[in-house]
Amino acid sequence: MQVIERVSELPTVLDAERRAGRRVGLVPTMGALHPGHHALIQRAAAQCDVVAATVFVNPLQFGRGEDFAAYPRDLGADVTRAGRAGADIVFAPAAGDMFPPGHQTTVGAGRLGEMLEGASRPGHFDGVATVVAKLCALAGPSRVYFGEKDYQQLLIVRRLAVDLGFPVEVVACPTVRDLDGLAWSSRNHLLDPHERAAAPVLYRALRAGAASILAGELDPAEVGALVGDIAEAEPLVSLDYAAAVEAATLAVPEKLHGHTRILVAARLGATRLIDNVGVEVPA
């Protein structure tokens, strides 16, 4: 396991691997590695010859009043977990090295970054797009792995890679869930025991929405309302949004068709969670 902390070192190391004929996999994370991250690293290790996992809590994607200061940080534990999952390199730069004094250039996430999470967290996806663009530029030709749990982020990263011409292949990996259905997230540990017990309601609500579509409900407003009602029936849940949208664009159609995604966001106490499921609408 090699730990790289200087931004200038990563391109040199990965270029040497490619010159030796090795395929590079990149797994961007903000640390606090959990089984969802492990699955990303394992997928990368199965498909690539050398895997670099990044551990960087990106200040640009946190808005005012969000949990940047409280976000969990334990680099030693993350290095151990990444190595056990199959990573060869952990890239853990300091914020001042990634975004040195005088840094001004950012990347806009565009229309995809303005809806759903973007509407609730203005500027969040511009911060995501900026750090992912920098990581892709540093890593060079590679496969880059993202989980479907952050589905809107996945679409934005795919669009970014195409629009900016990065020589990367964006690989989507399925959401990893705990035994009760709760999607793994670095924020789950912030839930108190009562909130943690209540949190799987989000997945139950999403599954109910998917079942309603498969039973013939094609009105996106009705599906979103059903998901929201089930989530809000849990007293500890404060719903932000629940929506059924076109999977490729996040647009809300007049009638659901083809590849559909149902997304939900809610707070349990001070902790904000998101989740989603995909549904193929019957022809």
Secondary structure as UniProt FT lines:
FT   STRAND          2..4
FT   TURN            7..8
FT   HELIX           9..19
FT   TURN            20..21
FT   STRAND          24..29
FT   HELIX           35..47
FT   STRAND          50..55
FT   HELIX           59..61
FT   TURN            64..65
FT   TURN            68..70
FT   HELIX           75..85
FT   STRAND          89..91
FT   HELIX           95..98
FT   TURN            101..102
FT   HELIX           111..113
FT   HELIX           117..120
FT   TURN            122..123
FT   HELIX           124..139
FT   STRAND          142..147
FT   HELIX           148..150
FT   HELIX           151..163
FT   TURN            164..165
FT   STRAND          168..173
FT   TURN            179..180
FT   TURN            186..187
FT   HELIX           188..190
FT   HELIX           193..198
FT   TURN            199..200
FT   HELIX           201..214
FT   TURN            215..216
FT   HELIX           220..232
FT   TURN            235..236
FT   STRAND          237..246
FT   TURN            247..249
FT   STRAND          259..268
FT   TURN            269..270
FT   STRAND          271..280
//
